[in-house]
Every structure is written in structure tokens, then in C-alpha cells.
Amino acid sequence: MHRKHLFSVAALVVVLLSSRSPALSQDSVVQVDKSAQLVRKSADVNDGQAAIDQDLQLLKKELRSQKKQIVAANMKLTDAEAEKFWPIYDQYAAEMGKVNDTKSELINNYWQTVDTMSGDEAEAYVRKRAAVEQSLMQVRLKYIPIFRKVLSGRQTALFYQIDWRLGVMIELQLAKMPLIDP
């Protein structure tokens, strides 16, 4: 069970990562992997749940900061554009963070029950996961016109391309989760 918890910590780390560094480079993936390793090592040393939770909170903060750095490096906003963009981005990131927190809880529960869940529980997991994905898309769609008020159409599209690519990178990590054995 302890091993499953460590895997869930690693999965949560990946989910909390909504973005990373300049040009979505391989370096940013390495930084995230190193961060995940630190959490795992810390979890091994400090077996207490409180220590793990504290580490996760610090990692969330670091990863969200990295996402912001990636967006900044790729958007290349003027000072005037940046002044209008970043407050909206912070609101967007906060809303996405709330939904991703739900996704993290769902994935954590999955890791803890994957070997024992009933058919009904497995179906409920799929429905909840789909609802989370739908919520993420609803937040994205909600913010298109809001970003569009302060960015050009091309800049808005670029922001969403960056956001989506980062999301794909996270989903690739989540694809390593074990499948349910029928």
C-alpha cells in the first residue's frame, strides 16, 4: 500500500503541473522528473502523511511557478500586454487549479483502490474522470473571450496551444497508470 501511495504522489505531481518552461523544452520535463523524485525521496524519509502533504503543497507552488515561466517565455508580451494578461492568467490558473485538485484526488483514490474496486466503482471512476475533463474544458472555453479582450486572436490561440501542449505532457505521464484488470 505504501508503494501505491508513492505512485499516487508522483501522479499528483504530474497532474498539478499545468505547464512548464521556455519553448516546452525537454529541460522542463527533466526539472519536473527531478521534482517528483524529491517528493518520492521525501516521502520515503518522512513516512507521515503530514510531511507528504506539505511536500506536495510546496511542489504545487513550484510547478505552478514553472508553468507561468513557460507561458511568459513563449508569449513574448509587451509590458502593456503583460500588465493586462497576467491578472487574467492568475484567475484562469486558480480555476484550473481547483479542477486539477479534484482530478488529483480522483487519481489518488484510483491508485489506492485499483486492485480492489468493483465494477460499479470502476464505472463511477470513469464517469468522474470524464466530468473532470469536461470541467477543465469548460474553464478553458470560459476564458477564451476574457483573454481575447486583452490579447490578439493569434496571441490567445498561442496561449491555448501552450496550455494544451502542457496538458498533453501531463496526460502522457498519467498514461503510465495501471489499467484495471477485468
N, C-alpha and C positions, 0 to 999 in steps of 0.2 A: 504494500500500500504506500510505503514511503517513496518508492521509486515512481509510482504513478503520480504522487503529489509533486515530485520534482519535474516530471514531464509536464504536468499541468502548469507549473510555474513558468517553464520555458514557453509553453503555448500562450500563456497570458502575456508574456513579454512580447511575443510576436504580434499578438492582437493589439496591444497597446501602442504598437508602432504604427502610427498612421502615416508617417513619412520619415525620410532621412536626408542625406547631404548632397552637395552640388552634383548636378547632372545625373543624379540617381546612380552614382558610381558603385563599383564593386567595393571600394573602400568603405562605403557606408554599410554594406552588408557585413563586412568584417567587423566594423565597430559594434554592430548590433549583436553579432555572434559572441564577441568578447563580453559585451554587457550581460548576455544570457548566461555565459559561463561564470561570470562573477556572482550572479544570483544563485546559480546552482551550487557553487562553492560555499557561498554564504549560508545557503540552506543546509548544506552538509554540516557545517561548523555549528551553526545556531539552529538546532532542531526545533526550537519553539515557533509556534505559529505567529506570534507577535513579531519576531525577528524577520520572518519571511514576509509578512505584510508590510513591515517597514521598508525592507529592501525593494519590494515591488513598488511602493509609493515613490521611492527615490528613482527607480528605474523609469517609471511612467513619466516623471518630470524630465528626466534626461532625454528620453526618447521623443517626447513632445517638443523639446527644445531642438533636437536634431531635425525633426520634421520641419520646423519653422526655418531653420538654417537652409535646408534643401530648397524650400519654396523661395526663400529670399534669393538664393544664388541663381535659381533658374528663372525667376520672374523679371529680374533686372528692372525694377520700378524706379521712376524718378522720385525725388523727395516728395513732391506734391502728391503723386500717386500712392506712395507708401504711406503717407500720413492718413489717407482715406481708406486704404486697403487693410492695414494691419488691425484696426479695431474690429472690422467685419470678420477678418480671418479668425481673430481670437474668439469671437462669438461662435463662428462656424466650428472651430476646433473644440470648443466646450460642448456644443451639442453633439458632435460626432463622438467625443469622449464619453458622454453619458451612454450613448447607444453601444459603444465598444466595451464599456464596463459591463453591460448586460451580456454582451457576447462573451466576454471573459468568464463571467460567472457560469454561463451555459457550457462553455468548453471545459471549465474546471469540473463541473458536475459530470460531464461526459467522461472525462478521464477517470473519475472516481467510480463510475458505475458501468463502464463499457462492457465489462465481463459478466455483469450480473443483471443488466436491465432486461425487463420483459419486452415482449413485442409492442405492447401499448406504450411503454416508456420510450422505446426506440422511435416509435411514430411521433410521440409528443416532442422528442428532441428535434426531429426533422422539421416539424411544424414551427417550433420555437426558433430554430435556426433560420428558417425561411422568413419568419416575421422580423427577426433582427436585420437580415439583409434588406428586407423591404423598408425598414425604418431608416437604415443608412441611406438608401436611395432617396427616400422622401426628404431627408435633410439636405442632400445634395441638390435636389430639384428646387427646394425652397430657396436656397441661396443663389441660384443662377441669376435671377433678376436683381438680387441685392448686390452681388459682385458687379453685375453689369452696369449698375448706377455709377460705379467708381472706376471701372476698367473698360477698355475697348472689348469688342466681341472676341477678337483674337487673343487678348490677354486673359479673358475669362476662360476661353477654351484651353489655353495653355495651363492655367491653374488646375483645371479639372483633369487634364491629361497627366499632370504631375501627381495629383491626388490619386487617380485611378492606377497609375503605374505602381505607386507605393502600396496601394491596396492589393494589387496582383502579387507583389513580392511577399506580402504577409500571407495571402492565401496559399502561395506555394509552400510556405513553411507549415501552414496548417494541414496541407495535404499529406504531411508525414504522420498525422494522427492515425491510430489503428482503425481499421474498418470493423464494423460489428460482425461477429461470427454468427451466421444464421442458425 
